[in-house]
Each structure stands twice: as C-alpha cells, then as structure tokens.
C-alpha cells in the first residue's frame, strides 16, 4: 500500500551510511579478480599498481561526489547530479542503463556468486546441478537460490529503512573484521620463498602477459596500455557501487555533511583492505599459483595455504556473508534512483511513491523482477563486462559536472568543496577517458554492446517526453 504523502525517514547515521558504501563495494570480486589481473600484468609490482590506480580513481571520484551530494542532498544520487549538471536526457540515459543492466545485472551476478559459494557447503546447490533443461536453455539450483536471496532482501528492505540498514551495518562490520583476520593470518603464514619469488626479482616492474603454463608474452607499447586497462576492469568492478550512500540522501541524518564523509570513509576503508588483501596474497602464493587458481578463486587457494583443507570452508562462508551484504546494499540504494526518475515523470509512476514504511516499495519490487530475469537468463556475467566501460563514462560525466557547475551555477551553496579541486577531478577525468578509449580499442566485443545499450535510452527518453507533454 502506497501513500503519496509519505516522506523518507532520516534514520541513517554516519556509521550506517559508511557501512552502506563499504558493504556495497565488497562483494566477491576481491576474492577472484586478482587472478585475471596477474595474468594481464605478469608481475607483483604491476598487480599492486593496478589496485593502487583503482583506489586512487575511486577515492578521487568519491571526493568529487562529496561536493555534489552536499549541493543536492536528495534521493537518487548520481541521477540527480547528472540532471542538475547537464539536462534530463543525460540523467535519463544513466537511469535507463542503471535499471536495464548496471544495477539489476549486478544484483543478479552477486546473487549467483552467493549461490556458487554456498554450494561448497551444500553441493546440491551448485550451478552445474540443473533442475530444468529445455534444449540449450537450463536453469540451475544456483540460479533459483540467487532469486530466493534477491526476493528475501527486497522483502526486508520493503519493511523500512531501519530493516535494511541493520542488515547492512551488521554484515559489513562482520565482513570487514573477517577480511582483516584473513589478512592477519595470511601475513602470519608468510613464506619467504614465495615473497622473494614475487618481489625480489629483476622482473618486478616488467609488464607482460602470464600464461597458465608459466610462459610470458611481451606486449607492444600500445598493447601494454590495453593490458593495464583490461586488468583495471576487474579492480574497478570490485570497487563499484561506492556511491551508494548518495542514493539514499533523503534518509541520512545531516546529509550535507554525512554523505560526503561516508563516501570518503567507505572508499578509503575498502581501498586499504583491498591493497592489504592483495599484498597478503603475494606472501602465500606465487604468480603462477594465482593465475592457475581453480575458477580464478585466488582467495580459496590462499586460504588453503594458510588454513589447510579447512580454508575452503572459511572462504566460502566469508564470501556468502560478503555477497549477501553487498546485495542488500545494492538493492537498498538502487530503488531510490528509480524513485527519483519517477518523480521526474521518466519512470513508472508508482515507483515514485512510498509505502507505509516510507520506502519506495514498488521501485524495490520492479528492480527485483528484472534482477530475477537476469538470473534466469544466465547472461549476467557477459553483461557486466559490457557495461564496465559505460559505468566509467557516467562517473567521468558526474566528476566533470563538478567543474561545470562551478561555472554555470556559481551561486549555489557548497557546504563541502571537492578536495584537490580542480587538479584531482581533472586527473580523474583524464584517467577515465583513457580507460574508456583503450577499452573501446582493445575490447570492442565487450564495450560496444554496452555503449549501444546506453544509447538505446535516447529514443526511449524522447518517446516518454512526448507522452508526458500530451498529458499536460
């Protein structure tokens, strides 16, 4: 039951908002993507540099978003920033892509990741256990478990912001503590021969491709740039959703202060944990072990070296907690974007209403439906590769919006100003553009379809706009 007179409850503290940021960022990526980064870079030095670049980009963008969030402390976050900095068309294209693929496919992928690692404890839930086979189309028990998790988390969040924030804050604190303990035990299991093989070598900063058989392949000058960009895809995906607290601005206490602070603190915490985790990997695994980790699950291989056979169970439980909490944060934040779109007349009207618990329940459930459809499609993994480039396009636009608004709307109150302005925002824009161009050149099969999905939003915007004018 919805009530158009309802308003958001400001019940999220700085801790809740920070845990929303950190919890939405930490999913399954940190446990997996280092294998692909090691393959693309071929050295421990370059692997860590990729994570440093990713951390710098994420933190720089978060600091810029701090200014935007203080200027526009409204539900919807990035959608609102793009609308205010540019125009409704730009913000709608973002909102459309966000709903069609970015958020919903991510929810599906994280849900399936939860199911895959649950299967370590309960093998009958594995993705290879098929419950329905119709020709080439198959539905596995993992897909159904993913759907079940998405439905449960949507139901929890439809009960009010307090329900969602309790789950988020509790699980995020647990997984941060778990990761810190894993890092600690990893360093305690320090292996000198492994460390020397990774770090005390003349090839520490030799960028090249490492094959599964242990052989290396040299890159051309331009190929090296493409390799770093390819390596960044996994790191950036693992650090995505860092802007989650900006989407729930209407429910955060003292939003002008706490949104920017939560973005900075959340990204800083996760960046530090990611760097320490990867450094820990290099103390117990050499590069060949990383690239040959079964199904790229580097954390599993590291845990086996640290804890023995029981390590697999430890990591499985950690990833289950991590992905469950990650999905809760993504589900909670995503619905507020659709709410803002509906308020502008650019989404289903009901999505712009709040239920008796003061949350956009209709937006939550329509997001749930699309996410479940992605689970059933089995194509979520491919789509995530496709939209990584597009995600960075919108980040670059939003950060550029900070500079644009300084000139076009200088009189707007700015309770917080972007740290390092204009140098850090400009550096981020240049790095983001370089990443986008290199991805379009070296991975067109993945990036071009993502761009086309985003561009499909342009004619849809004009159709909706025309209908809105006819009803005025």
ABEGO torsion letter per residue (X at the ends): XBBAABBBBBABBAAAAAAAAAAAABBAAAAAAAAAAAAAAGBAAAAAAAAAAAAAAAAAAAAAAAAAAAABBBBGEAAAAAAAABBAAAAAAAAAAAAAAAAAAAAAAAAAAAAAAAAAABAAABAABBABBBEABBBBAAAAAAAAAAAAAAAAAAAEAAAAAAAAAAAAAAAAAAAAAAAAAAAAABBAAAAAAAABBAAAABBBBBBAAGBBBBBBAAAAAAAAAAAAAAAAAAABGAAAAAAAAAABBGAAAAAAAAAAAAAAAAAAAAAAAAAAAAAABBAAAAAABBGGBAAAAAAAAAAEAAAAAAAAAAAAAAAAAAAAAAAAAAAAAAAAAAAAGABBAAAABBBAAGBBAAAAAAAAAAAAAAAAAGAAAAAAAAAAAAAAAAAAAAAAAAAAAAAABAABBBABBBBGOAAAAAAAAAAAAAAAAAAAAABAAAAAAAAAAAAAAAAAAAAAAAAAAAAX
